[in-house]
Amino acid sequence: MTGRKRTVALAGLFGVGLASLVAGAAWAQEFVDLPHSGQMDLHHPATPVMERLVSLHTGLLWVISLITLFVLGLMLYAMVRFRASRSPTPSTTTHNTLIEVAWTVVPIIILVGIAIPSFRLLYYMDRTKEAGLTLKVTAHQWYWTYEYPDLQLEPIDSYMIKEDEWKKFSDEEKHIRPRLLAVDNPVVVPTGVNVRVLVTSTDVMHAWTVPAFGIKQDAIIGRINETWFNVTKAGLYYGQCSQICGKDHAYMPIAVRAVTKEEFDKWVASKKAANAGSPGSLTDSRPATPAR
């Protein structure tokens, strides 16, 4: 090999390596909501709903911890103070009006104190009056279909990536798109926008669940359930069907890609251009069986 050819070959290898590094950096820079080894806390909140859920969870954890410590203290006190060696003659006291009133009223006050923020949060996460985008989610055995009624886009079917296809991914991509969670068509939504989500089913009962969004909405045939979210950070978020729906229940993951409003507008424009260039594309071309 001549010197010039060797130089060209080395330059080509360097270019390929540089492209791979850039691609890997692009994958690494994207925020991906995934559980990690040793994790004990909840998912990182990606919506105002999840932030409030985490706040309520933390508050209740303090409440039940204090109650547990209080009860433990009473038990230890009773075991030490009234042990057989110290109190050989058991007490014959059977009623104490003050104590009975206290252990009835105090739990009621605690439960009411828990109920008020709980109901307030339930109403908050139920639906939004100021939706900037509507997303319709239809569950099937065993995949999801996403529609954008406001944008008049063609429905998008989302299947789990087959095992043999997933194995072809690079190591970086496998980290970003894990086995049994990676899908062929993630649903795309803009950040900073209230997204109204309408959930239904065409067969059995499913549940559209994205932990980082604080969403778990049942999908029921013949019924449309509503919820909403507002993603505060761009990235890739995963979820799964969390209602046992048949033999392939474990193979219908959810992937949501949150992008900036500008990127979302570009994505919508590209989808419309693709739909306009493929006549007859609105016909149902879904496969008869789910991809695994």
C-alpha positions as MATLAB code, in Angstrom:
seq = 'MTGRKRTVALAGLFGVGLASLVAGAAWAQEFVDLPHSGQMDLHHPATPVMERLVSLHTGLLWVISLITLFVLGLMLYAMVRFRASRSPTPSTTTHNTLIEVAWTVVPIIILVGIAIPSFRLLYYMDRTKEAGLTLKVTAHQWYWTYEYPDLQLEPIDSYMIKEDEWKKFSDEEKHIRPRLLAVDNPVVVPTGVNVRVLVTSTDVMHAWTVPAFGIKQDAIIGRINETWFNVTKAGLYYGQCSQICGKDHAYMPIAVRAVTKEEFDKWVASKKAANAGSPGSLTDSRPATPAR';
ca = [
       0.000    0.000    0.000;
       1.386    3.353   -1.000;
       1.814    6.171    1.452;
      -1.064    8.150   -0.031;
      -3.468    5.213    0.093;
      -2.417    4.485    3.652;
      -3.100    8.086    4.616;
      -6.553    7.998    2.984;
      -7.371    4.713    4.736;
      -6.285    6.063    8.114;
      -8.297    9.232    7.533;
     -11.335    7.129    6.689;
     -10.966    5.044    9.851;
     -10.521    8.199   11.888;
     -13.687    9.649   10.345;
     -15.689    6.519   11.155;
     -14.366    6.501   14.708;
     -15.161   10.187   15.149;
     -18.694    9.653   13.840;
     -19.170    6.793   16.302;
     -17.947    8.948   19.174;
     -20.285   11.773   18.173;
     -23.213    9.352   17.942;
     -22.315    7.875   21.310;
     -22.049   11.356   22.823;
     -25.473   12.221   21.403;
     -26.970    9.142   23.082;
     -25.132    9.903   26.335;
     -26.276   13.530   26.417;
     -29.945   12.623   26.241;
     -31.633   12.333   29.619;
     -33.174    8.896   30.007;
     -35.411    7.993   32.912;
     -34.320    4.502   33.938;
     -34.045    2.728   37.288;
     -30.511    2.024   38.445;
     -28.874   -0.541   40.680;
     -29.379    0.176   44.361;
     -32.133    2.725   43.771;
     -34.425    3.181   46.766;
     -36.219    6.394   45.881;
     -38.989    7.067   43.384;
     -38.385    8.035   39.766;
     -37.015   11.502   39.134;
     -40.125   13.759   38.850;
     -40.586   14.911   35.258;
     -43.986   16.608   35.660;
     -45.724   18.839   38.231;
     -48.035   15.915   39.050;
     -45.120   13.642   39.939;
     -43.502   16.417   41.966;
     -46.645   16.688   44.083;
     -46.898   12.926   44.396;
     -43.319   12.735   45.654;
     -43.979   15.603   48.068;
     -47.090   13.882   49.432;
     -45.230   10.584   49.693;
     -42.400   12.225   51.634;
     -44.825   13.951   53.989;
     -46.727   10.733   54.674;
     -43.443    8.913   55.279;
     -42.671   11.372   58.075;
     -46.168   10.943   59.530;
     -46.094    7.143   59.592;
     -42.525    7.161   60.927;
     -43.526    9.365   63.867;
     -46.591    7.187   64.544;
     -44.444    4.055   64.439;
     -41.900    5.526   66.843;
     -44.676    6.670   69.193;
     -46.317    3.233   69.265;
     -42.930    1.564   69.702;
     -42.225    3.873   72.626;
     -45.539    2.969   74.278;
     -44.847   -0.743   73.822;
     -41.346   -0.470   75.293;
     -42.667    1.577   78.200;
     -45.407   -0.987   78.902;
     -42.999   -3.931   78.643;
     -40.528   -2.332   81.072;
     -42.907   -0.568   83.458;
     -45.395   -3.406   83.812;
     -43.132   -6.430   83.534;
     -43.902   -9.353   85.848;
     -40.876   -8.817   88.099;
     -41.872   -5.211   88.773;
     -45.656   -5.578   88.780;
     -46.473   -9.062   90.072;
     -50.109   -8.029   90.576;
     -51.672   -7.000   87.247;
     -53.694   -3.800   87.120;
     -57.482   -4.232   87.062;
     -58.130   -0.900   85.337;
     -60.557   -1.456   82.432;
     -61.643    1.997   81.305;
     -60.096    5.432   81.029;
     -62.337    8.001   79.394;
     -59.532   10.462   78.612;
     -57.364    7.837   76.905;
     -60.295    6.400   74.920;
     -61.301    9.851   73.685;
     -57.677   10.622   72.801;
     -57.065    7.422   70.785;
     -60.294    8.047   68.881;
     -59.969   11.761   68.183;
     -56.242   11.901   67.410;
     -56.379    9.257   64.597;
     -59.380   11.072   63.114;
     -57.430   14.329   63.055;
     -54.448   12.562   61.444;
     -56.638   10.905   58.778;
     -58.384   14.183   57.947;
     -54.993   15.868   57.720;
     -53.910   13.186   55.232;
     -57.190   13.201   53.294;
     -57.227   16.943   52.526;
     -53.950   17.067   50.513;
     -54.710   13.631   49.014;
     -58.077   14.702   47.586;
     -56.613   18.024   46.454;
     -53.934   16.116   44.526;
     -56.472   13.680   43.059;
     -58.506   16.555   41.624;
     -55.332   18.271   40.385;
     -54.110   15.218   38.464;
     -57.562   14.299   37.126;
     -57.640   16.661   34.147;
     -56.427   20.020   32.887;
     -58.574   22.909   31.652;
     -55.723   24.486   29.696;
     -54.485   21.793   27.329;
     -52.017   22.814   24.629;
     -52.078   19.392   22.982;
     -54.340   16.342   22.996;
     -52.902   12.837   22.793;
     -55.179    9.848   22.308;
     -53.793    6.516   23.506;
     -55.469    3.314   22.335;
     -54.401    0.001   23.844;
     -54.413   -3.277   21.938;
     -53.264   -6.803   22.620;
     -50.358   -6.097   22.726;
     -49.228   -2.695   21.487;
     -50.209    0.977   21.649;
     -51.612    3.367   19.057;
     -51.046    7.115   19.437;
     -53.096    9.818   17.748;
     -52.869   13.618   17.723;
     -56.457   14.834   17.093;
     -55.401   18.499   17.174;
     -52.731   17.995   14.519;
     -54.526   15.507   12.245;
     -51.531   13.209   12.029;
     -51.685    9.613   10.935;
     -52.048    7.190   13.891;
     -48.736    5.803   15.127;
     -48.440    2.185   16.261;
     -45.814    1.484   18.891;
     -44.440   -2.057   19.265;
     -41.685   -3.439   21.416;
     -38.424   -4.002   19.532;
     -37.976   -7.679   18.717;
     -35.216   -9.519   20.531;
     -33.153  -10.238   17.402;
     -33.387   -6.583   16.294;
     -32.449   -5.306   19.752;
     -29.278   -7.405   19.778;
     -28.047   -5.457   16.735;
     -27.992   -2.186   18.695;
     -24.692   -0.697   19.801;
     -23.790   -0.827   23.488;
     -24.619    2.869   23.862;
     -28.005    2.424   22.246;
     -28.752   -0.668   24.344;
     -28.154    1.452   27.439;
     -30.556    4.111   26.216;
     -33.082    1.673   24.768;
     -33.101   -1.276   27.178;
     -34.350   -4.744   26.366;
     -38.122   -5.145   26.821;
     -38.528   -1.346   26.998;
     -37.279   -0.198   23.584;
     -40.023    0.463   21.015;
     -40.009    1.137   17.288;
     -42.085    4.342   17.505;
     -41.920    6.308   20.768;
     -44.648    8.876   21.252;
     -43.279   12.420   20.874;
     -44.512   15.339   22.993;
     -43.288   18.906   23.583;
     -41.905   20.072   26.906;
     -43.601   22.836   28.876;
     -47.035   22.085   27.389;
     -50.101   20.689   29.140;
     -50.825   17.473   27.257;
     -54.344   16.102   27.633;
     -54.255   12.293   27.423;
     -57.346   10.325   26.383;
     -56.953    6.615   27.090;
     -59.114    3.779   25.758;
     -58.871    0.156   24.613;
     -60.085   -1.987   21.729;
     -60.155   -5.321   23.543;
     -59.372   -6.019   27.201;
     -58.365   -3.784   30.092;
     -54.880   -2.249   29.970;
     -53.188    0.608   31.850;
     -50.999    3.364   30.360;
     -48.368    3.961   33.032;
     -45.322    6.245   33.011;
     -43.809    6.426   36.536;
     -41.773    9.606   35.971;
     -44.980   11.397   34.911;
     -46.999   10.158   37.879;
     -49.511    8.610   35.468;
     -51.334    5.304   35.687;
     -54.549    5.490   33.677;
     -56.704    2.454   32.925;
     -57.575    1.742   29.298;
     -61.069    0.238   29.136;
     -62.960   -0.823   26.033;
     -65.941    1.428   25.318;
     -64.730    4.132   27.708;
     -62.375    7.110   27.436;
     -60.443    8.009   30.576;
     -58.650   11.313   30.822;
     -55.462   12.456   32.487;
     -52.692   14.946   31.684;
     -49.020   15.741   32.082;
     -46.560   18.557   31.466;
     -42.986   17.386   30.952;
     -40.480   19.814   32.427;
     -37.298   18.194   31.095;
     -36.541   16.905   27.600;
     -35.543   13.285   27.403;
     -36.731    9.719   26.964;
     -39.152    8.272   29.493;
     -40.297    4.692   29.817;
     -43.323    2.931   31.203;
     -45.241   -0.295   30.817;
     -48.759   -1.619   30.736;
     -49.544   -2.173   34.413;
     -52.802   -4.094   34.091;
     -52.579   -7.818   33.358;
     -54.078   -8.112   29.881;
     -53.065  -11.504   28.529;
     -50.099  -13.665   27.621;
     -48.062  -10.791   26.133;
     -48.824   -8.304   28.885;
     -45.091   -7.969   29.619;
     -44.317   -7.089   26.001;
     -46.123   -3.771   25.494;
     -43.761   -1.116   26.873;
     -44.291    2.637   26.644;
     -41.670    5.110   25.441;
     -42.242    8.869   25.507;
     -39.718   11.224   23.927;
     -40.061   14.784   25.234;
     -38.489   17.431   23.011;
     -38.481   21.218   22.856;
     -41.387   22.997   21.168;
     -39.188   23.852   18.178;
     -38.106   20.240   17.731;
     -41.699   19.089   18.136;
     -42.893   21.471   15.421;
     -40.184   20.124   13.101;
     -41.230   16.554   13.905;
     -44.880   17.364   13.147;
     -43.915   18.985    9.855;
     -41.850   15.951    8.870;
     -44.705   13.570    9.739;
     -47.166   15.610    7.680;
     -44.774   15.702    4.747;
     -44.291   11.937    4.976;
     -48.042   11.357    5.140;
     -48.642   13.648    2.172;
     -46.089   11.727    0.149;
     -47.641    8.315    0.801;
     -51.172    8.118   -0.658;
     -53.451    5.677    1.057;
     -51.272    5.623    4.158;
     -54.266    6.173    6.422;
     -55.487    2.657    5.769;
     -55.048    0.206    8.616;
     -51.889   -1.754    8.004;
     -51.310   -3.118   11.490;
     -49.961   -6.675   11.690;
     -52.300   -9.324   12.998;
     -49.987  -10.372   15.843;
     -47.834   -8.255   18.181;
     -44.131   -7.962   17.447;
     -41.907   -9.609   20.018;
];
